[in-house]
Amino acid sequence: MRATREPASPFVVRRRHSSKRQSDEASTKRLEERQADANRQLWQDRRLLRKYATRNLRPVEVIILLRYRNELTKRVLDLGCGGGRVTGYLGVLSPDVHAIDLSPTMVNYCRKTYSDVAFEVADLRNLSKFGDAQFDVVTAWGNVLDILGDMERRRVLHDIRRILSSQGLLIMSSHNLAYAPRIRTPTQLRYHDPARLALDIARLPRAYVNRRRLKPYEHTDVGFAILNDVSHDFRALNYYISRDGQARQFEQERFELLDCLDDDGLLVLWGDDAARQSELHYVARSRP
């Protein structure tokens, strides 16, 4: 007579599930730490100042500044200000603008260039120095929150809502997950444009080395992906999320999505993946 195996006890099943969850969390944490290290090294590179010390705005940024100019006359915090590309315009709109960046080089340049804004060297991952409801608007231009992994990004969104006043605005942009299949590799050269082709060839050795170094840390999860893309010769690991995924994330963190726009300032509605857009721009209002 064949012996029958007794079913595992509920305690054993729960312990197995708990062990797997802890293992998954530990793996995610290691990946996020690697992402943070790679991006920290990139953004502390002094040579980046030449690229970011500009006043050039994109069409969508002009539209947002105009559409929400009344709100932007109040207390504003700009996260990851870089060379002050947008921050300088915020200083024109509001007499009470604070801006932070991880790079001392960027902050020193901004202090000399935009005297009407309070600049500080600080990490956007730690907003504990700011009080509850201290700002009416928080801005995060240039996909700056995408330097974070999922867990840390959600934690920062939660903290942003804490420092926002009732009905305060979060203005940000993020890489579009629907665009991910279009991301080219270092060896996919742009033959259709002679100038870009020459640039791609010149950068190929450095881009190829960076790609090999960071590709192992790419990963895809439910609703988002961490990808090594073309930015800065493949030196970054960036967070990608879909339009609807970001809307759900806002809802989970107690924000109401007001606007989602593409680079031309056109409205991107629910269900539209905007797959030709590498990034999307969001305006959300904090909820009680």
Secondary structure, 3 states (H helix, E strand, C coil): CCCCCCCCCHHHHHHHHHHHHHHHHHHHHHHHHHHHHHHHHHHCCHHHHHHHCCCCCCHHHHHHHHHCCCHHHCCEEEECCCCCCCHHHHHHHCCCEEEEECCHHHHHHHHHHCCCCEEEECCCCCCCCCCCCCEEEEEECCCHHHHCCHHHHHHHHHHHHHHEEEEEEEEEEEEEHHHHHHCCCCCCCCCCCHHHHHHHHHHHHHHHHHHHHHHHHCEEECCEEEECCCHHHHCCCEEEECHHHHHHHHHHCCEEEEEEECCCCCECCCCCCCCCCCEEEEEEEECC
